[in-house]
Amino acid sequence: MKLTKILPVFFCIAAGLISSCSSDDSSDPGPGPDEPGELVLVAIDTAKVISMGENGNNPTIVLNRLQNSSSYFTGLAISPEGDKIAYGDYQTLSFSPDAVRTRQIRIAGIDGTGDNAVYSADDTSVSFGAIRYLSGNKIFFVEETFWPDATRKLQIVNTDGSGLQILPGQYDAADITDDLGYLLLNPVTAANGPRVQIINRTGDNGAGSLYHNEMFEGIGEYAVGHGVFTTDGKLAIIPYADGNEIRLRIINMDSKTSSDMTIVSGLTGGWLSYRVAMASDSNRGVLTVTGEGYAKSKSYVFNLTETTIAAPFENNDENVLDVYVH
């Protein structure tokens, strides 16, 4: 099977890509819309934010910064309280030689109100990644440059735009724990297959040291997606594809042991992109999948404790690559 990596034009950081597309497998549905404990899902569609119920019901555009074909968001995070979002905003306001570019980290209410910038990059060719809304009204994000030199800055800013900090190291981070103690890195190619590393930020006098190395042997180079920590920091969740399935690798941070949970099965040919997000209860989450053979992306809500997967629902279109959950 030939594995191919592509970069969707609407995002600077691609999800994990493999040769696959999905069948409509399903399991027991989650709570109904009127039952307590329903999840709130928030999706990015190019430069729009869409809020919906946990079954994909009642999708509503709550924020729209689509100004032209060069407007898009990269990454989003929901606050621990579930009332605000932070996101990376990319704009090019003109295609003339004097084009005005902006690269900003912005925050808004979960309903789209109060939208404002808390950080603006001096270099407007940068990319933002690993955005996380931390407790204590702080935002973590990674700022990357690719030319003329590849650099990364791990940064924290207060939600009022004050107190910008740069953390030590140029790690290719996918996520950070809320207490800033651990970094989950993006997958890299190793001799026996992809691997994902977890860094203890207090190691090596604050420069960070290797805490855990998770191997994915015998699968393709691009078959491992971007992982996340649960809100409580007790688990690291990494989506990956193996054969005709998409699974979650669930790493216990204390014991450094792992287990797998299959979310999608019955895959066939074609490229595929997938992304995972976890809810504030550190138990439920959502996996969003798109690719060849998908007219629209699909999202699968799952429960780690009960090992259940709700029937997937279709998003508005193929541009919805990322769905976040609270």
For each residue, the residues with C-beta under 8 A, 3 or more apart:
1: 19 220
2: 19
3: 17 18 19 220 221 222 223
4: 17 19 222 271
5: 14 17 221 222
6: 14 17 271 273
7: 11 12 14
8: 11 14 273 321
9:
10: 46 72 319 321
11: 7 8 14 72 74 321 322
12: 7 74 90 127 128 129 144
13: 74 75 127 129 226
14: 5 6 7 8 11 17 273
15: 225 226 273 274 275 321 322
16: 187 222 223 224 225 226 239 240 241 273 274
17: 3 4 5 6 14 222 271 272 273 291
18: 3 220 222 223 241 271 272
19: 1 2 3 4 220 269 270 271 272
20: 241 244 246 267 268 269 270 271 272 291
21: 267 268 269 270 272 291 292 293 294
22: 25 246 264 266 267 272 289 291 293 294 298
23: 265 266 267 268
24: 312
25: 22 264 265 266 309 312
26: 309 310 311 312
27: 308 309 310 311
28: 308 310
29: 32 55 310 311
30: 38 39 54 55 284 301 303 308 310
31: 35 36 37 38 54
32: 29 35 38 55
33: 38 53 54 55 57 58
34: 38
35: 31 32 38
36: 31
37: 31
38: 30 31 32 33 34 35 53 54
39: 30 53 54 279 284 286 301 325 326
40: 51 53 54 78 82 110 325 326
41: 51 52 53 54 56 286 299 301 323 324 325
42: 49 50 51 52 76 78 85 110 323 324 325 326
43: 49 50 52 59 288 315 316 320 322 323 324
44: 48 49 50 73 76 87 320 321 322 324
45: 48 49 50 315 316 317 319 320
46: 10 66 71 72 73 319
47: 64 65 66 67 71 72 73 89 91
48: 44 45 61 63 64 65 66 73
49: 42 43 44 45 61 62 63 64 73 76 85 87 108 112
50: 42 43 44 45 59 60 61 62 316 320
51: 40 41 42 59 60 62 110 111
52: 41 42 43 56 57 58 59 60
53: 33 38 39 40 41 56 57 58
54: 30 31 33 38 39 40 41 301 310 325
55: 29 30 32 33 301 310 313
56: 41 52 53 59 299 313 314 315
57: 33 52 53
58: 33 52 53
59: 43 50 51 52 56 315 316
60: 50 51 52
61: 48 49 50 64
62: 49 50 51 110 111 112
63: 48 49 108 112 115
64: 47 48 49 61
65: 47 48 71 73 89 91 115
66: 46 47 48 71
67: 47 71 91 93
68: 71 92 93 95
69:
70: 90 91 92 95
71: 46 47 65 66 67 68 90 91 92
72: 10 11 46 47 90
73: 44 46 47 48 49 65 76 87 88 89 90
74: 11 12 13 87 88 90 127 128 129
75: 13 87 88 128 129 130 131 141 322
76: 42 44 49 73 85 86 87 88 131 322 324
77: 85 86 87 131 132 133 139 324
78: 40 42 82 84 85 110 133 280 324 325 326
79: 82 83 84 85 86 110 133
80: 133 134 135 178 231 280
81: 84
82: 40 78 79 110 280 326
83: 79 109 110
84: 78 79 81 107 108 109 110 133 159
85: 42 49 76 77 78 79 107 108 109 110 133 324
86: 76 77 79 105 106 107 118 131 133 139 141 159
87: 44 49 73 74 75 76 77 105 106 107 108 131
88: 73 74 75 76 103 104 105 106 128 129 131 141
89: 47 65 73 102 103 104 105 106 117
90: 12 70 71 72 73 74 102 103
91: 47 65 67 70 71 100 101 102 104
92: 68 70 71 95 99 100 101
93: 67 68 99 100 101 102
94: 98 99 100
95: 68 70 92 99
96: 99
97:
98: 94
99: 92 93 94 95 96
100: 91 92 93 94
101: 91 92 93 124 125
102: 89 90 91 93 120 124
103: 88 89 90 120 121 123 124 125 126 127 128
104: 88 89 91 117 118 119 120 121
105: 86 87 88 89 117 118 119 128 131 139 141 157
106: 86 87 88 89 115 116 117 118
107: 84 85 86 87 114 115 116 118 139 159
108: 49 63 84 85 87 112 113 114 115 116
109: 83 84 85 112 113 114 115
110: 40 42 51 62 78 79 82 83 84 85 326
111: 51 62
112: 49 62 63 108 109 115
113: 108 109
114: 107 108 109
115: 63 65 106 107 108 109 112
116: 106 107 108
117: 89 104 105 106 120 161
118: 86 104 105 106 107 139 157 158 159 160 161
119: 104 105 139 141 155 157 161 164
120: 102 103 104 117
121: 103 104 124 126 128 143
122:
123: 103 126 145
124: 101 102 103 121
125: 101 103 145 146 147
126: 103 121 123 143 144 145
127: 12 13 74 103 143 144 145 146
128: 12 74 75 88 103 105 121 131 141 142 143 144
129: 12 13 74 75 88 141 142 144 173 174
130: 75 140 141 142 173 174 175 176
131: 75 76 77 86 87 88 105 128 139 140 141
132: 77 139 140 141 175 176 178
133: 77 78 79 80 84 85 86 139
134: 80 137 138 139 140 156 178 180
135: 80 138 178
136:
137: 134 158 159 160
138: 134 135 156 157 158 159 163
139: 77 86 105 107 118 119 131 132 133 134 156 157 158 159
140: 130 131 132 134 154 155 156 176 180
141: 75 86 88 105 119 128 129 130 131 132 155 157
142: 128 129 130 152 153 154 155 172 173
143: 121 126 127 128 152 153 155
144: 12 126 127 128 129 150 151 152 153
145: 123 125 126 127 149 150 151
146: 125 127 150
147: 125
148:
149: 145
150: 144 145 146
151: 144 145 170
152: 142 143 144 170 171 172 173
153: 142 143 144 166 170
154: 140 142 166 167 168 169 170 171 173 176 183
155: 119 140 141 142 143 164 165 166 167
156: 134 138 139 140 163 164 165 167 180
157: 105 118 119 138 139 141 161 162 163 164 165
158: 118 137 138 139 161 162 163
159: 84 86 107 118 137 138 139
160: 118 137
161: 117 118 119 157 158
162: 157 158
163: 138 156 157 158
164: 119 155 156 157
165: 155 156 157
166: 153 154 155
167: 154 155 156 180 201
168: 154 201 206 207 208
169: 154 183 199 201 207 208
170: 151 152 153 154
171: 152 154 183 185 199 208
172: 142 152 185 186 188
173: 129 130 142 152 154 176 183 184 185 186
174: 129 130 184 185 186 226 227 228
175: 130 132 183 184 226 227 228 229 236
176: 130 132 140 154 173 180 182 183 184 229
177: 180 181 182 229 233
178: 80 132 134 135 229 231 232 233
179: 233
180: 134 140 156 167 176 177 201
181: 177 200 201 202 233
182: 176 177 198 199 200 201 211 229 233 253
183: 154 169 171 173 175 176 198 199 201 208
184: 173 174 175 176 196 198 227 228 229 236 238
185: 171 172 173 174 188 196 197 198 199
186: 172 173 174 196 226
187: 16 194 195 196 216 224 225 226 238
188: 172 185 194 195 196 197
189: 194 221
190: 193 194 195 215
191:
192: 215 217 218
193: 190 215 216 217 218 219
194: 187 188 189 190 215 216 219 220 221 222 223 224 240
195: 187 188 190 213 214 215 216
196: 184 185 186 187 188 213 214 216 224 227 236 238 249
197: 185 188 210 211 212 213 214
198: 182 183 184 185 210 211 212 213 214 236 251 253
199: 169 171 182 183 185 203 208 209 210 211
200: 181 182 203 208 209 210 211
201: 167 168 169 180 181 182 183 206 208
202: 181 206
203: 199 200 207 208 209 210 211
204: 207 208 209
205:
206: 168 201 202
207: 168 169 203 204
208: 168 169 171 183 199 200 201 203 204
209: 199 200 203 204
210: 197 198 199 200 203 213
211: 182 197 198 199 200 203 256
212: 197 198 251 253 256
213: 195 196 197 198 210
214: 195 196 197 198 236 238 249 251 258
215: 190 192 193 194 195
216: 187 193 194 195 196 219 223 224 240 249
217: 192 193
218: 192 193 242
219: 193 194 216 223 224 240 241 242
220: 1 3 18 19 194 223 241
221: 3 5 189 194
222: 3 4 5 16 17 18 194
223: 3 16 18 194 216 219 220 240 241 242
224: 16 187 194 196 216 219 238 239 240
225: 15 16 187 238 239 240 274 275 276
226: 13 15 16 174 175 186 187 239 275 276
227: 174 175 184 196 236 237 238 239 249 276
228: 174 175 184 236 237 276 277 278
229: 175 176 177 178 182 184 233 235 236 237 253 278
230: 233 234 235 236 237 278 282 283
231: 80 178 278 279 280 281 282
232: 178 235 282
233: 177 178 179 181 182 229 230 253
234: 230 252 253 254 282
235: 229 230 232 250 251 252 253 282 304
236: 175 184 196 198 214 227 228 229 230 250 251 253
237: 227 228 229 230 248 249 250 251 276 278 285
238: 184 187 196 214 224 225 227 248 249 251 276
239: 16 224 225 226 227 246 247 248 249 263 274 275 276 287
240: 16 194 216 219 223 224 225 246 247 248 249
241: 16 18 20 219 220 223 245 246 247 267 272 274
242: 218 219 223 245 247
243: 267
244: 20 265 266 267 268
245: 241 242 262 264 265 267
246: 20 22 239 240 241 262 263 264 267 272 274 287 289
247: 239 240 241 242 260 261 262 263
248: 237 238 239 240 260 261 263 276 287 302
249: 196 214 216 227 237 238 239 240 258 259 260
250: 235 236 237 258 259 260 261 304
251: 198 212 214 235 236 237 238 256 257 258
252: 234 235 255 256 257 258
253: 182 198 212 229 233 234 235 236 256
254: 234
255: 252
256: 211 212 251 252 253
257: 251 252
258: 214 249 250 251 252
259: 249 250
260: 247 248 249 250
261: 247 248 250 302 304 307
262: 245 246 247 265
263: 239 246 247 248 287 300 302 309
264: 22 25 245 246 267 287 289 300
265: 23 25 244 245 262
266: 22 23 25 244
267: 20 21 22 23 241 243 244 245 246 264 272
268: 20 21 23 244 293
269: 19 20 21 292
270: 19 20 21 291 292 293
271: 4 6 17 18 19 20 291 292
272: 17 18 19 20 21 22 241 246 267 289 290 291 292
273: 6 8 14 15 16 17 289 290 291 321
274: 15 16 225 239 241 246 287 288 289 290
275: 15 225 226 239 287 288 321 322 323
276: 225 226 227 228 237 238 239 248 285 286 287 288
277: 228 285 286 288 322 323 324 325
278: 228 229 230 231 237 282 284 285 325
279: 39 231 282 283 284 285 286 325 326
280: 78 80 82 231 326
281: 231 284
282: 230 231 232 234 235 278 279
283: 230 279 303 304 305
284: 30 39 278 279 281 301 302 303 304 325
285: 237 276 277 278 279 301 302 304 325
286: 39 41 276 277 279 299 300 301 302 323 324 325
287: 239 246 248 263 264 274 275 276 299 300 302
288: 43 274 275 276 277 297 298 299 300 315 320 321 322 323
289: 22 246 264 272 273 274 294 297 298 299 300
290: 272 273 274 294 296 297 298 318 320 321
291: 17 20 21 22 270 271 272 273 294
292: 21 269 270 271 272
293: 21 22 268 270
294: 21 22 289 290 291 297 298 318
295: 317 318
296: 290 314 315 316 317 318 320
297: 288 289 290 294 314 315 317 318 320 321
298: 22 288 289 290 294 312 313 314 315
299: 41 56 286 287 288 289 312 313 315 323
300: 263 264 286 287 288 289 309 310 312
301: 30 39 41 54 55 284 285 286 309 310 325
302: 248 261 263 284 285 286 287 308 309 310
303: 30 283 284 306 307 308 309
304: 235 250 261 283 284 285 307
305: 283
306: 303
307: 261 303 304
308: 27 28 30 302 303
309: 25 26 27 263 300 301 302 303
310: 26 27 28 29 30 54 55 300 301 302
311: 26 27 29
312: 24 25 26 298 299 300
313: 55 56 298 299
314: 56 296 297 298
315: 43 45 56 59 288 296 297 298 299 320 323
316: 43 45 50 59 296 319 320
317: 45 295 296 297 320
318: 290 294 295 296 297
319: 10 45 46 316
320: 43 44 45 50 288 290 296 297 315 316 317 323
321: 8 10 11 15 44 273 275 288 290 297
322: 11 15 43 44 75 76 275 277 288
323: 41 42 43 275 277 286 288 299 315 320
324: 41 42 43 44 76 77 78 85 277 286
325: 39 40 41 42 54 78 277 278 279 284 285 286 301
326: 39 40 42 78 82 110 279 280
